Each structure stands twice: as C-alpha cells, then as structure tokens.
Amino acid sequence: MQKVSKTVVLASALLALTMLQGCATRIKASSTANPPPSEAFSSFGRIEVKSTVFAEGYKGNQAAMAKIDENIRKDLAESLTSWNAAPANGRVLIIEPIVEEIQFKSGAKRVFLGPLAGSSGVRMRVMIRDNKGALVATPEFFQRADAMAAGFTFGVHDNLMLTRIANLTSAYIKANYVRAEGGPTGADNKAIEAPMTN
C-alpha cells in the first residue's frame, strides 16, 4: 500500500512539474535595453499621450489594456501638466502605447487553478512621433508574472505586472525629457527571443 502511495505521489509531482513548465508565457522581448530617442522630448512645446490600444488585428484582454492605460496616465499626469505649461513652439510630440501581445490570467482563473493557470506576460511598443509623422523613438516594454508566484497570491502578481509595464513606460518618457538616454525594456536575458537561425 505504501509503495503504491509513493508511486502515485511521485507520478503526480512529475505531472504537475510538466504542466507548470508548459505554463511559461510564450511572449518574448527583443532586447533588455531601449536605445535613446532621436532627440530629447523637451525639444517639443507640447506632449500628447494617446490612449493605449492593441496592435492592429490583435485581440486581447480589454480590461488589462485599460488598466495599463490608466496607470500610464496616472504616472504622467503631473509631468504632462508641467511640460505643457511651457510656451508652445509649434512642435508636438505624440506618444501612442500599443500592446503587441498579452497573456493575462484573471483573478477568477487564478483562484480556481492557481499556478496551473500559467504565467502572464505583456509586450508593448510605444510609437513616439512628431506632429509631422517623423519617428522619434519606438521603445519596447516587457513584463511577466510567473505562474507559481501569481498562483499563490491569487492574481496579485498578474495585476502588478500591468502596473510595472506602465511604470516602465512612464519612466522612459520622463528620463528622456531633458536628454535622450534610452532606458530598460524590463526584460531579463531569459525573456529575450532567440534569434532565428538558418
């Protein structure tokens, strides 16, 4: 009886481990660092932040995208008020956050499935142009919520992922206001997409 129980426990543990390994997010980043924009954002008399959208043709979790947008606006509200109080110079910087890919595990799924619901992940591209359409920067931002950590906190880590990616975006915009210096994407080396080989 004891031998059978040990076998069942071992088999269950191996099955759970296999399932968890398959729960890692497939979303990857292209780099750990964003290059500097072509010029500092203070060169522009006005800065406009558009609503966060999904990439054309992509369908994802609308509530998660709305939360990212809310966090970006909250982070930048004070800075935008200050920056846009300066005299206009005819130049406008237009910032458009675009969610390219997202896997977001809702709270209900986390409560019922825990870590087995899988990891969450999000990759976002921010298109930064002037009012004539010229590109100034296209930074990428990445965050994930590990299945184990998110599972045992009933989704808190999933929601914090949305806050972190917004914080990274806002930090990049603030850091590049006075001088063009780039900034982190939020990805570590494990999150970088392997290059294609022939």
Rosetta silent file (secondary structure, phi, psi, omega in degrees, C-alpha in Angstrom):
SEQUENCE: MQKVSKTVVLASALLALTMLQGCATRIKASSTANPPPSEAFSSFGRIEVKSTVFAEGYKGNQAAMAKIDENIRKDLAESLTSWNAAPANGRVLIIEPIVEEIQFKSGAKRVFLGPLAGSSGVRMRVMIRDNKGALVATPEFFQRADAMAAGFTFGVHDNLMLTRIANLTSAYIKANYVRAEGGPTGADNKAIEAPMTN
SCORE:     score description
SCORE:     0.000 S_00000001
   1 L     0.000  -45.252 -179.129    0.000    0.000    0.000 S_00000001
   2 H   -65.273  -37.189  179.773    2.792    2.386    0.981 S_00000001
   3 H   -64.117  -40.904  178.404    4.704    1.547   -2.235 S_00000001
   4 H   -64.532  -43.478 -179.278    1.609    2.365   -4.328 S_00000001
   5 H   -61.277  -42.745  179.358    1.118    5.675   -2.475 S_00000001
   6 H   -64.415  -39.208  179.344    4.715    6.731   -3.097 S_00000001
   7 H   -64.647  -43.189  179.378    4.356    5.888   -6.787 S_00000001
   8 H   -63.615  -44.156  179.829    1.130    7.913   -7.062 S_00000001
   9 H   -62.506  -44.699 -179.870    2.717   10.900   -5.267 S_00000001
  10 H   -63.681  -43.901  179.343    5.805   10.757   -7.494 S_00000001
  11 H   -63.278  -41.262  179.323    3.711   10.477  -10.670 S_00000001
  12 H   -64.373  -41.031  179.561    1.508   13.402   -9.551 S_00000001
  13 H   -64.542  -42.368  178.875    4.547   15.545   -8.792 S_00000001
  14 H   -65.486  -39.131  178.630    6.074   14.820  -12.204 S_00000001
  15 H   -64.553  -44.224  179.788    2.780   15.602  -13.943 S_00000001
  16 H   -62.828  -41.926  179.278    2.425   18.899  -12.074 S_00000001
  17 H   -62.870  -42.988  178.203    6.017   19.857  -12.922 S_00000001
  18 H   -61.832  -42.741 -179.926    5.444   19.097  -16.599 S_00000001
  19 H   -65.305  -39.922 -179.664    2.256   21.169  -16.630 S_00000001
  20 H   -67.584  -36.706  178.128    3.979   24.104  -14.945 S_00000001
  21 H   -64.288  -32.143  178.360    6.850   24.027  -17.404 S_00000001
  22 L   -80.325   -4.293 -176.930    4.285   24.289  -20.172 S_00000001
  23 L   -94.151   -0.693  178.657    2.700   27.270  -18.407 S_00000001
  24 L   -64.965  144.556 -179.287    5.547   29.714  -19.052 S_00000001
  25 L   -66.485  140.558  178.626    4.487   32.674  -21.123 S_00000001
  26 L   -85.175   -8.044 -178.436    5.357   32.420  -24.819 S_00000001
  27 L   -72.304  131.892 -179.179    5.647   36.210  -25.018 S_00000001
  28 L  -128.215  160.181  175.123    9.236   37.367  -25.513 S_00000001
  29 E  -104.803  164.993  179.999   11.074   40.682  -25.779 S_00000001
  30 L   -96.487  -15.436 -175.989   13.648   41.606  -28.402 S_00000001
  31 L  -162.246  164.590  175.033   16.137   43.324  -26.061 S_00000001
  32 L   -93.940  -13.191 -176.433   16.887   44.271  -22.470 S_00000001
  33 E  -136.496  143.494  175.048   17.509   47.948  -23.326 S_00000001
  34 E   -95.924  137.225  176.863   15.842   50.623  -25.426 S_00000001
  35 L   -71.220  164.132  177.675   18.044   52.972  -27.478 S_00000001
  36 L   -66.557  152.880  172.453   17.810   56.735  -26.955 S_00000001
  37 L   -69.013  169.759 -177.895   15.223   58.685  -28.939 S_00000001
  38 L   -68.415  -21.385  175.295   16.448   60.858  -31.815 S_00000001
  39 L  -158.909  161.312  178.830   16.151   63.928  -29.579 S_00000001
  40 L   -65.985  146.604 -176.908   15.151   64.886  -26.052 S_00000001
  41 H   -70.507  -17.830  178.324   11.423   65.264  -25.529 S_00000001
  42 H   -69.571   -9.910  176.404   11.900   68.773  -24.088 S_00000001
  43 H   -69.382  -14.358 -176.395   12.506   69.949  -27.674 S_00000001
  44 L  -101.480  135.089 -178.745    8.743   69.776  -28.138 S_00000001
  45 L   -72.927  -25.324  178.835    6.446   72.523  -26.896 S_00000001
  46 E  -136.353  143.949  177.073    3.572   70.098  -26.348 S_00000001
  47 E  -125.908  126.476 -177.756    3.425   66.412  -25.470 S_00000001
  48 E  -119.804  128.706  177.682    0.285   64.390  -26.143 S_00000001
  49 E  -107.623  117.664  179.473   -0.288   60.841  -24.850 S_00000001
  50 L   -81.461  165.972  177.610   -2.858   58.862  -26.823 S_00000001
  51 L   -66.092  145.188  176.612   -4.983   56.065  -25.382 S_00000001
  52 L   -68.023  135.069 -179.594   -3.359   52.642  -25.168 S_00000001
  53 E  -132.536  167.499  170.720   -4.536   50.337  -27.962 S_00000001
  54 E   -84.616  153.202  174.055   -3.911   46.823  -29.224 S_00000001
  55 L   -58.327  149.348 -177.572   -1.741   46.297  -32.293 S_00000001
  56 L   -54.768  127.384  178.198   -3.778   46.230  -35.493 S_00000001
  57 L    85.268   -5.882 -177.918   -5.567   42.893  -35.848 S_00000001
  58 L   -95.077  137.711  177.073   -4.658   41.723  -32.324 S_00000001
  59 L  -118.708  126.595 -179.089   -7.374   40.787  -29.824 S_00000001
  60 L  -143.448 -168.776 -177.451   -6.565   40.650  -26.141 S_00000001
  61 L   -72.908  109.114 -176.859   -7.918   41.304  -22.663 S_00000001
  62 H   -63.172  -40.111 -178.354   -9.596   44.737  -22.846 S_00000001
  63 H   -64.657  -39.288  178.698   -9.726   45.194  -19.066 S_00000001
  64 H   -65.743  -42.440  178.785   -5.979   44.532  -18.742 S_00000001
  65 H   -63.435  -40.918  179.081   -5.221   47.031  -21.517 S_00000001
  66 H   -62.741  -35.607  179.169   -7.454   49.640  -19.861 S_00000001
  67 H   -68.400  -39.731  176.281   -5.559   49.153  -16.579 S_00000001
  68 H   -60.558  -46.607 -179.346   -2.216   49.736  -18.323 S_00000001
  69 H   -60.314  -44.842  179.362   -3.621   52.930  -19.876 S_00000001
  70 H   -59.556  -42.944 -179.162   -4.972   54.115  -16.521 S_00000001
  71 H   -68.321  -39.013  178.038   -1.596   53.556  -14.855 S_00000001
  72 H   -62.425  -46.363 -178.393    0.347   55.386  -17.589 S_00000001
  73 H   -63.384  -39.531  178.468   -1.979   58.392  -17.360 S_00000001
  74 H   -64.648  -44.529 -179.105   -1.723   58.441  -13.574 S_00000001
  75 H   -62.887  -37.275 -172.087    2.091   58.243  -13.693 S_00000001
  76 H   -96.741   -8.401 -172.792    2.437   61.036  -16.268 S_00000001
  77 H   -52.131  -52.038 -176.660   -0.344   63.413  -15.176 S_00000001
  78 H   -65.873  -43.608 -179.274    1.803   65.773  -13.099 S_00000001
  79 H   -64.240  -43.992 -179.558    4.717   65.813  -15.549 S_00000001
  80 H   -61.878  -39.702  177.726    2.474   66.471  -18.567 S_00000001
  81 H   -60.122  -44.350  179.744    0.818   69.403  -16.792 S_00000001
  82 H   -67.745  -48.246 -177.747    4.240   70.919  -16.095 S_00000001
  83 H   -62.537  -42.507 -176.024    5.705   70.225  -19.539 S_00000001
  84 L   -80.307   -0.914  175.277    2.680   71.542  -21.422 S_00000001
  85 L   -83.976  -14.155  179.080    2.635   74.749  -19.377 S_00000001
  86 L   -70.930  160.918  179.549    5.779   75.908  -21.213 S_00000001
  87 L   -60.445  139.202  177.239    5.395   78.196  -24.276 S_00000001
  88 L   -69.328  145.742  178.426    4.292   76.385  -27.427 S_00000001
  89 L  -125.420   12.340  179.774    6.895   76.213  -30.196 S_00000001
  90 L    86.370   -6.673  179.624    4.830   74.608  -32.940 S_00000001
  91 L  -106.518  131.602 -179.497    6.297   71.170  -32.262 S_00000001
  92 E  -124.366  132.939  175.304    4.128   68.419  -30.752 S_00000001
  93 E   -99.648  124.337 -178.348    5.315   65.018  -29.532 S_00000001
  94 E  -110.646  121.517 -175.803    2.671   62.308  -29.926 S_00000001
  95 E  -112.396  122.132 -178.748    3.046   59.196  -27.761 S_00000001
  96 E  -127.379  105.826  176.947    0.967   56.109  -28.563 S_00000001
  97 E   -75.911  130.090 -178.307    1.295   52.962  -26.399 S_00000001
  98 E  -126.587  116.137  176.618    0.458   49.798  -28.378 S_00000001
  99 E   -77.241  114.035 -178.913    0.014   46.408  -26.689 S_00000001
 100 E   -85.207  -32.284 -177.814    1.502   43.936  -29.168 S_00000001
 101 E  -159.789  138.771  178.851    0.882   40.784  -27.142 S_00000001
 102 E  -150.127  137.433  168.369   -0.638   39.933  -23.778 S_00000001
 103 E  -122.751  113.453 -177.150   -1.456   36.839  -21.732 S_00000001
 104 L  -128.251  120.698  179.432   -3.376   37.894  -18.644 S_00000001
 105 L   -91.270  118.658 -177.733   -4.825   35.435  -16.138 S_00000001
 106 L   -69.151  163.132 -179.642   -7.909   36.878  -14.459 S_00000001
 107 H   -58.631  -40.161 -178.873   -8.481   36.703  -10.711 S_00000001
 108 H   -63.762  -41.824  179.804  -11.199   34.042  -11.065 S_00000001
 109 H   -64.843  -38.605  178.664   -8.918   31.783  -13.096 S_00000001
 110 H   -65.823  -40.823 -178.588   -6.161   32.224  -10.504 S_00000001
 111 H   -62.594  -43.456 -176.374   -8.497   31.366   -7.619 S_00000001
 112 H   -80.796  -36.336 -174.103   -9.672   28.132   -9.261 S_00000001
 113 H  -110.538  -15.787  179.950   -6.454   26.988  -10.972 S_00000001
 114 H    57.052 -135.574 -179.004   -3.658   28.747   -9.097 S_00000001
 115 H   -61.258  -25.717 -177.685   -0.248   28.185  -10.762 S_00000001
 116 H   -68.093  -12.254  175.980   -1.815   25.767  -13.276 S_00000001
 117 H   -70.386  -17.806  178.296   -3.464   28.757  -14.982 S_00000001
 118 L    97.481  177.516  179.311    0.010   29.559  -16.319 S_00000001
 119 L   -84.226  156.331  170.575    2.156   32.677  -16.440 S_00000001
 120 E  -104.013  154.734  177.675    1.013   36.107  -17.528 S_00000001
 121 E  -159.672  153.724  178.321    3.074   38.278  -19.847 S_00000001
 122 E  -148.951  137.272  173.813    2.823   41.510  -21.807 S_00000001
 123 E  -125.653  130.135 -177.169    4.888   43.205  -24.518 S_00000001
 124 E  -130.375  139.971  175.592    4.156   46.774  -25.507 S_00000001
 125 E  -111.003  134.647  177.872    5.579   49.056  -28.192 S_00000001
 126 E  -112.289  115.797  179.169    5.331   52.827  -27.781 S_00000001
 127 E   -88.385  119.456 -177.962    5.270   54.786  -31.026 S_00000001
 128 E  -119.310  113.703 -175.754    6.659   58.272  -30.435 S_00000001
 129 E  -128.314  162.775  169.830    6.333   60.678  -33.375 S_00000001
 130 E   -89.824  175.522 -175.520    6.327   64.390  -34.024 S_00000001
 131 L   -72.814   -0.326  173.079    3.259   66.170  -35.400 S_00000001
 132 L  -102.363    0.223  176.653    4.617   65.763  -38.933 S_00000001
 133 L    95.122   -0.843 -179.769    4.723   61.982  -38.561 S_00000001
 134 L   -75.456  133.763  179.018    8.506   61.566  -38.169 S_00000001
 135 E   -70.291  134.425  176.596    9.532   58.802  -35.738 S_00000001
 136 E  -107.523  -35.602  178.046   11.390   59.961  -32.651 S_00000001
 137 E  -166.515  154.899  174.868   11.511   56.620  -30.787 S_00000001
 138 L  -136.968   60.834 -177.680    9.861   53.180  -30.695 S_00000001
 139 L   -65.103  151.579  178.401   10.711   51.773  -27.268 S_00000001
 140 E  -115.166  142.918  177.977    9.556   48.284  -26.290 S_00000001
 141 E  -131.837  144.775 -174.385    8.489   47.257  -22.799 S_00000001
 142 E  -140.995  140.739  171.339    8.033   43.782  -21.334 S_00000001
 143 E  -150.333  156.175  176.103    6.797   42.292  -18.077 S_00000001
 144 E  -143.263  161.745  174.167    5.640   38.892  -16.879 S_00000001
 145 E  -125.689  112.668 -178.073    4.057   37.296  -13.820 S_00000001
 146 L   -59.594  141.102 -176.731    5.443   33.847  -13.039 S_00000001
 147 H   -57.015  -44.661 -176.940    2.827   31.102  -12.724 S_00000001
 148 H   -65.933  -50.759 -177.736    3.971   29.993   -9.261 S_00000001
 149 H   -63.234  -45.498 -179.233    4.219   33.477   -7.720 S_00000001
 150 H   -67.046  -37.224 -177.851    0.969   34.677   -9.306 S_00000001
 151 H   -64.348  -40.979 -176.518   -0.846   31.452   -8.457 S_00000001
 152 H   -84.248   -3.157  175.243   -0.106   31.572   -4.765 S_00000001
 153 L  -113.062   13.600  176.788   -1.087   35.253   -4.470 S_00000001
 154 L    54.359   39.107  173.202   -4.439   34.726   -6.251 S_00000001
 155 L    96.546   -2.761  179.196   -3.595   37.074   -9.112 S_00000001
 156 H   -58.565  -43.243 -179.396   -1.912   39.935   -7.243 S_00000001
 157 H   -65.940  -33.235  177.173    1.250   39.428   -9.330 S_00000001
 158 H   -61.865  -45.174 -179.733   -0.777   39.434  -12.559 S_00000001
 159 H   -69.600  -36.343  177.572   -2.196   42.853  -11.681 S_00000001
 160 H   -65.381  -29.901  176.186    1.188   44.160  -10.549 S_00000001
 161 H   -58.014  -40.798  179.930    2.547   43.189  -13.984 S_00000001
 162 H   -67.416  -35.979  177.048    0.156   45.745  -15.531 S_00000001
 163 H   -68.866  -42.838 -176.826    1.358   48.401  -13.092 S_00000001
 164 H   -64.661  -40.725 -178.273    5.031   47.620  -13.737 S_00000001
 165 H   -68.956  -33.560  175.115    4.801   47.879  -17.526 S_00000001
 166 H   -66.686  -41.883  178.908    3.038   51.237  -17.181 S_00000001
 167 H   -61.876  -40.241  177.856    5.740   52.398  -14.751 S_00000001
 168 H   -62.626  -43.240  179.495    8.487   51.390  -17.204 S_00000001
 169 H   -62.254  -48.735 -179.264    6.779   53.319  -19.997 S_00000001
 170 H   -64.137  -40.038 -179.994    6.323   56.440  -17.873 S_00000001
 171 H   -63.650  -38.890  178.022    9.882   56.242  -16.542 S_00000001
 172 H   -63.263  -44.887 -178.530   11.260   56.116  -20.104 S_00000001
 173 H   -63.834  -44.101  179.363    9.257   59.193  -21.117 S_00000001
 174 H   -66.185  -43.430 -176.681   10.357   61.135  -18.011 S_00000001
 175 H   -65.004  -29.271 -176.690   14.008   60.051  -18.286 S_00000001
 176 H   -98.820   12.902  178.950   14.239   61.180  -21.917 S_00000001
 177 H   -73.615  -50.994 -177.503   12.625   64.575  -21.396 S_00000001
 178 H   -78.664  -42.406  177.802   15.778   66.537  -20.547 S_00000001
 179 L  -145.163  150.526 -178.888   18.224   64.425  -22.555 S_00000001
 180 L   -79.076  112.516 -176.777   17.971   61.442  -24.879 S_00000001
 181 L  -136.205   -1.868 -179.346   19.310   58.454  -22.972 S_00000001
 182 L    75.147 -154.955 -179.901   17.105   55.411  -23.665 S_00000001
 183 E   164.934  172.073 -177.471   16.148   53.049  -20.865 S_00000001
 184 E   -72.650  151.988  174.601   15.377   49.443  -19.863 S_00000001
 185 L   -86.554  -22.025 -175.291   12.716   47.318  -21.551 S_00000001
 186 L    98.680   -6.490 -179.405   12.015   45.409  -18.337 S_00000001
 187 L   -91.154  145.899  170.196   13.118   42.098  -19.850 S_00000001
 188 L   -99.806  179.136 -176.190   15.911   39.926  -18.490 S_00000001
 189 H   -61.624  -30.014  179.868   18.054   37.635  -20.643 S_00000001
 190 H   -69.634  -21.830 -176.706   15.628   34.706  -20.169 S_00000001
 191 H   -93.183    1.195 -178.351   12.841   36.783  -21.708 S_00000001
 192 E   -83.489  133.594  179.143   14.729   37.599  -24.905 S_00000001
 193 L   -68.300  129.474  179.712   13.528   35.942  -28.071 S_00000001
 194 L   -66.258  137.673  179.610   16.209   33.673  -29.540 S_00000001
 195 L   -65.875  147.820  179.218   17.429   34.883  -32.954 S_00000001
 196 L   -70.192  136.788  177.214   16.289   32.904  -35.999 S_00000001
 197 L  -119.583  148.798 -179.717   18.952   30.578  -37.442 S_00000001
 198 L   -82.622    0.000    0.000   19.135   29.095  -40.937 S_00000001
